[in-house]
Amino acid sequence: MTDYRFCTVADEGRVRIVTINRPEVMNALHSEAHWEFDLVWNEFAASPDLWVGIINRRGEPGVFPPATTSRSRRPDGVGPGRPPGLPESATASTSISR
């Protein structure tokens, strides 16, 4: 399994547990972290042995901000559009604010 900078990944049976590891910024995700999540969730999607994905976070309880960007795409596709510098894959969109 790959070593990651911004999260830890543990596969336990059919479950992948991804823990965001950026408590110093309340686990907010910047562009590099989004690309890392893109890799994590594309690996998950490609594995027939993994059925469930859980996202967790390190640090104090409280806010769980999904992205450090103020721009996001609304579910209906109307709005300012995808923030620049983020992956296009659907699996990475699990980490984009909607």
C-alpha positions as a Markdown table, in Angstrom:
| # | Residue | x | y | z |
|---|---|---|---|---|
| 1 | Met | 0.0 | 0.0 | 0.0 |
| 2 | Thr | 1.1 | 3.5 | -0.8 |
| 3 | Asp | 2.4 | 5.9 | 1.9 |
| 4 | Tyr | 0.4 | 9.1 | 2.1 |
| 5 | Arg | 1.2 | 12.6 | 3.4 |
| 6 | Phe | -2.2 | 13.9 | 4.4 |
| 7 | Cys | -4.1 | 10.8 | 5.5 |
| 8 | Thr | -3.7 | 7.3 | 6.7 |
| 9 | Val | -5.3 | 4.3 | 5.1 |
| 10 | Ala | -6.2 | 1.0 | 6.7 |
| 11 | Asp | -7.9 | -1.8 | 4.9 |
| 12 | Glu | -9.7 | -4.2 | 7.3 |
| 13 | Gly | -11.4 | -7.0 | 5.4 |
| 14 | Arg | -13.8 | -5.4 | 3.0 |
| 15 | Val | -13.6 | -1.9 | 4.7 |
| 16 | Arg | -11.2 | 0.9 | 3.8 |
| 17 | Ile | -10.7 | 3.4 | 6.7 |
| 18 | Val | -9.2 | 6.7 | 5.6 |
| 19 | Thr | -8.2 | 9.1 | 8.3 |
| 20 | Ile | -7.5 | 12.7 | 7.3 |
| 21 | Asn | -4.3 | 13.7 | 9.1 |
| 22 | Arg | -4.2 | 17.5 | 9.1 |
| 23 | Pro | -5.4 | 18.5 | 12.6 |
| 24 | Glu | -3.3 | 21.6 | 12.5 |
| 25 | Val | -5.7 | 23.1 | 10.0 |
| 26 | Met | -8.9 | 21.3 | 11.3 |
| 27 | Asn | -8.4 | 18.7 | 8.6 |
| 28 | Ala | -9.2 | 21.1 | 5.8 |
| 29 | Leu | -8.2 | 19.8 | 2.4 |
| 30 | His | -6.1 | 21.8 | 0.0 |
| 31 | Ser | -5.2 | 20.9 | -3.6 |
| 32 | Glu | -2.4 | 18.4 | -2.8 |
| 33 | Ala | -4.7 | 16.6 | -0.3 |
| 34 | His | -7.4 | 16.4 | -2.9 |
| 35 | Trp | -5.0 | 14.7 | -5.3 |
| 36 | Glu | -4.0 | 12.3 | -2.6 |
| 37 | Phe | -7.7 | 11.5 | -1.9 |
| 38 | Asp | -8.1 | 11.0 | -5.7 |
| 39 | Leu | -5.5 | 8.2 | -5.5 |
| 40 | Val | -6.9 | 6.7 | -2.3 |
| 41 | Trp | -10.4 | 6.5 | -3.6 |
| 42 | Asn | -9.4 | 5.3 | -7.1 |
| 43 | Glu | -7.5 | 2.5 | -5.5 |
| 44 | Phe | -10.6 | 1.7 | -3.5 |
| 45 | Ala | -12.8 | 1.8 | -6.6 |
| 46 | Ala | -10.4 | -0.5 | -8.5 |
| 47 | Ser | -10.4 | -3.2 | -5.7 |
| 48 | Pro | -13.2 | -5.8 | -5.9 |
| 49 | Asp | -12.2 | -6.8 | -2.3 |
| 50 | Leu | -13.2 | -3.4 | -0.8 |
| 51 | Trp | -16.9 | -2.7 | -0.4 |
| 52 | Val | -17.1 | 0.1 | 2.2 |
| 53 | Gly | -15.2 | 3.3 | 2.6 |
| 54 | Ile | -15.1 | 5.3 | 5.8 |
| 55 | Ile | -13.6 | 8.8 | 6.2 |
| 56 | Asn | -12.4 | 9.8 | 9.6 |
| 57 | Arg | -10.3 | 12.6 | 10.9 |
| 58 | Arg | -7.5 | 13.1 | 13.5 |
| 59 | Gly | -7.7 | 15.9 | 16.1 |
| 60 | Glu | -10.2 | 17.6 | 18.2 |
| 61 | Pro | -13.9 | 17.0 | 17.7 |
| 62 | Gly | -15.7 | 19.8 | 16.0 |
| 63 | Val | -15.9 | 21.1 | 12.5 |
| 64 | Phe | -15.0 | 18.7 | 9.6 |
| 65 | Pro | -14.4 | 21.1 | 6.7 |
| 66 | Pro | -14.4 | 19.3 | 3.4 |
| 67 | Ala | -12.3 | 21.8 | 1.5 |
| 68 | Thr | -10.2 | 24.9 | 1.9 |
| 69 | Thr | -11.7 | 26.5 | -1.2 |
| 70 | Ser | -14.7 | 28.8 | -1.1 |
| 71 | Arg | -15.8 | 27.8 | -4.6 |
| 72 | Ser | -17.6 | 24.6 | -5.3 |
| 73 | Arg | -20.0 | 23.0 | -7.8 |
| 74 | Arg | -23.6 | 22.7 | -6.8 |
| 75 | Pro | -25.2 | 19.2 | -7.3 |
| 76 | Asp | -27.3 | 20.6 | -10.2 |
| 77 | Gly | -24.1 | 21.8 | -11.9 |
| 78 | Val | -25.0 | 25.5 | -11.6 |
| 79 | Gly | -22.6 | 27.8 | -10.0 |
| 80 | Pro | -19.0 | 28.9 | -10.2 |
| 81 | Gly | -17.8 | 25.5 | -11.3 |
| 82 | Arg | -15.1 | 23.2 | -10.1 |
| 83 | Pro | -12.3 | 24.8 | -8.2 |
| 84 | Pro | -9.0 | 25.0 | -10.2 |
| 85 | Gly | -6.4 | 22.4 | -9.5 |
| 86 | Leu | -8.6 | 19.6 | -8.3 |
| 87 | Pro | -8.9 | 16.1 | -9.8 |
| 88 | Glu | -11.8 | 15.4 | -12.2 |
| 89 | Ser | -12.6 | 11.9 | -11.0 |
| 90 | Ala | -15.9 | 11.1 | -9.3 |
| 91 | Thr | -14.2 | 9.4 | -6.5 |
| 92 | Ala | -12.3 | 12.5 | -5.5 |
| 93 | Ser | -15.5 | 14.4 | -5.4 |
| 94 | Thr | -16.3 | 12.7 | -2.1 |
| 95 | Ser | -14.0 | 15.3 | -0.6 |
| 96 | Ile | -15.4 | 18.4 | -2.4 |
| 97 | Ser | -18.0 | 20.5 | -0.6 |
| 98 | Arg | -21.4 | 20.3 | -2.2 |
